[in-house]
């Protein structure tokens, strides 16, 4: 499974409205071509471009001593730009 979940944050919602770009958390081993094919198949849209980035895990600190006690999991993000006339509605199935 390449697509894990959509990124729905305040920042991504603003980018969706302004630029027509959508964010997804994807499998870390997936390529841009695989992500493009998965989104086109699942949402029935045409993808213009895919940008990816690997988000490193944040450090977790102990409240009392301040020492780093571990890290959150790292993940891969994909920012997808759709072609003109296409959009994705994440809230239609709720």
C-alpha positions in Angstrom: 0.0 0.0 0.0 1.7 3.2 -1.2 -0.7 5.8 0.1 -1.0 5.7 3.9 -3.2 8.8 4.7 -3.8 12.3 3.4 -2.2 15.3 5.2 -4.9 17.5 6.5 -3.5 20.3 8.5 -4.1 24.1 8.5 -1.1 24.7 6.3 -2.0 21.9 3.8 -5.6 23.1 3.7 -4.4 26.6 2.7 -2.2 25.2 0.0 -5.0 23.1 -1.3 -7.3 26.1 -1.7 -4.5 28.4 -3.1 -2.4 26.2 -5.4 -4.4 23.0 -5.9 -1.7 20.9 -4.2 -2.5 18.0 -1.9 -0.4 16.3 0.7 -0.1 12.6 1.5 1.9 10.4 3.8 3.3 7.6 1.7 5.4 4.5 2.0 9.1 5.5 2.5 10.3 3.1 -0.3 7.8 4.4 -2.9 9.0 6.4 -5.9 7.4 9.4 -7.5 6.1 7.3 -10.4 4.5 4.8 -8.1 2.9 7.6 -6.0 1.5 9.3 -9.2 0.0 6.0 -10.4 -1.6 5.2 -7.0 -3.2 8.7 -6.7 -4.5 8.6 -10.3 -6.0 5.2 -9.8 -7.5 5.8 -6.3 -8.9 9.3 -6.8 -9.5 9.2 -10.6 -7.6 12.4 -11.3 -4.7 13.5 -13.5 -1.4 14.4 -11.6 0.8 17.1 -13.0 3.8 16.7 -10.6 4.9 14.9 -7.4 7.3 16.4 -4.9 8.5 14.2 -2.1 10.4 14.7 1.2 11.5 12.6 4.1 10.4 14.1 7.4 12.8 13.1 10.2 11.5 12.1 13.6 11.4 14.6 16.4 13.3 14.0 19.6 11.4 13.2 22.7 12.7 14.5 26.0 12.3 13.4 29.6 10.4 16.2 31.5 12.4 15.8 34.7 16.0 15.4 33.4 15.7 16.9 30.0 17.5 14.0 28.4 16.5 12.7 25.0 14.6 9.5 25.6 13.8 8.6 22.0 12.5 9.8 18.7 9.1 9.8 16.9 8.9 7.7 13.7 10.2 9.3 10.4 7.9 9.3 7.4 7.8 10.3 3.8 5.5 13.1 2.5 4.3 13.6 -1.0 3.0 17.0 -2.3 0.9 16.3 -5.4 0.0 19.0 -7.9 -3.1 18.1 -10.0 -3.8 19.2 -13.6 -6.3 22.1 -14.3 -9.9 21.1 -13.6 -9.2 18.3 -11.2 -9.6 18.3 -7.4 -9.8 15.8 -4.5 -12.5 16.1 -1.8 -11.2 14.3 1.3 -14.5 14.9 3.2 -17.0 13.4 0.7 -17.0 9.9 2.4 -17.5 11.1 5.9 
